[in-house]
Amino acid sequence: MLACGSLRVGTTTTGTWQWTDTHTGKRISAVSYRGEWSGSTGTLTLSYALPSGEPGKRKDVTCRLALSSIPLHYGGRRWYLHCDTNRLCS
């Protein structure tokens, strides 16, 4: 998301990515995101819906992911997500 410009460090960025069936034009799925950045830390919040188990009903899900970064020797920063295991994931 950083590489394609959907998220930009130092700003609050929001948007929605969606997937569409190219034959029918019907939306298959979508996820909304909000990235909030401040220096070397930030959060990425994802919101989407899953089937609830009842026909025709969906359950809203929101995931908030902590982000941190380390400076690189050649400039810039490498960003990591904090996993449930308290490890960093790239």
C-alpha positions in Angstrom: 0.0 0.0 0.0 2.9 2.3 0.6 4.6 1.4 -2.7 1.5 2.2 -4.8 0.7 5.4 -2.9 -2.5 4.3 -1.2 -0.8 5.1 2.1 1.5 8.1 2.7 3.8 8.5 5.7 3.2 11.7 7.7 -0.5 11.9 6.8 -3.8 10.4 7.5 -5.0 8.5 4.4 -8.3 6.7 3.8 -9.8 4.8 1.0 -11.5 1.5 -0.2 -10.1 -1.3 -2.3 -12.7 -3.5 -4.0 -12.7 -6.6 -6.1 -15.1 -7.0 -9.0 -16.1 -10.0 -11.1 -14.9 -8.9 -14.6 -17.6 -11.0 -16.3 -20.6 -9.8 -14.4 -19.4 -6.5 -13.0 -20.7 -7.6 -9.6 -18.6 -6.5 -6.5 -17.1 -9.5 -4.9 -15.5 -8.0 -1.8 -14.2 -4.7 -0.4 -12.0 -3.4 2.4 -11.8 0.1 3.7 -8.6 1.4 5.2 -7.3 4.3 7.3 -3.6 4.9 7.8 -2.5 7.3 10.5 1.2 8.2 10.7 3.3 10.2 13.1 7.1 10.1 12.7 8.2 6.5 13.2 4.9 5.0 14.4 1.3 4.7 13.1 -1.8 2.6 12.9 -3.5 0.9 10.0 -7.3 0.3 10.5 -9.0 -2.2 8.1 -12.8 -2.5 8.0 -14.7 -5.3 6.0 -17.7 -7.6 6.3 -17.8 -11.4 6.6 -20.7 -13.8 6.2 -22.4 -14.1 9.6 -23.6 -17.7 9.2 -27.2 -16.5 8.6 -28.3 -16.4 4.9 -28.0 -12.9 3.5 -26.5 -11.4 6.6 -22.9 -10.1 7.2 -20.8 -9.3 10.2 -18.8 -6.1 10.3 -15.1 -6.5 11.3 -12.6 -3.8 12.2 -8.9 -4.6 12.7 -6.5 -2.0 14.1 -2.8 -2.8 13.4 0.0 -1.0 15.2 2.9 0.1 12.9 6.5 1.0 13.7 9.6 1.6 11.6 13.4 1.6 11.8 15.7 3.9 9.9 17.7 2.3 7.0 21.4 2.9 6.5 20.9 4.3 3.0 17.9 6.6 3.9 14.2 6.1 4.4 12.5 3.8 6.8 11.4 0.1 6.9 7.8 -0.3 8.2 6.6 -3.2 10.3 3.2 -4.4 11.5 3.0 -5.6 15.1 1.6 -9.2 15.2 -0.5 -10.8 17.9 2.6 -12.7 18.9 4.3 -9.3 19.7 6.7 -9.8 16.7 7.3 -7.5 13.9 6.1 -8.5 10.4 7.0 -6.8 7.1 
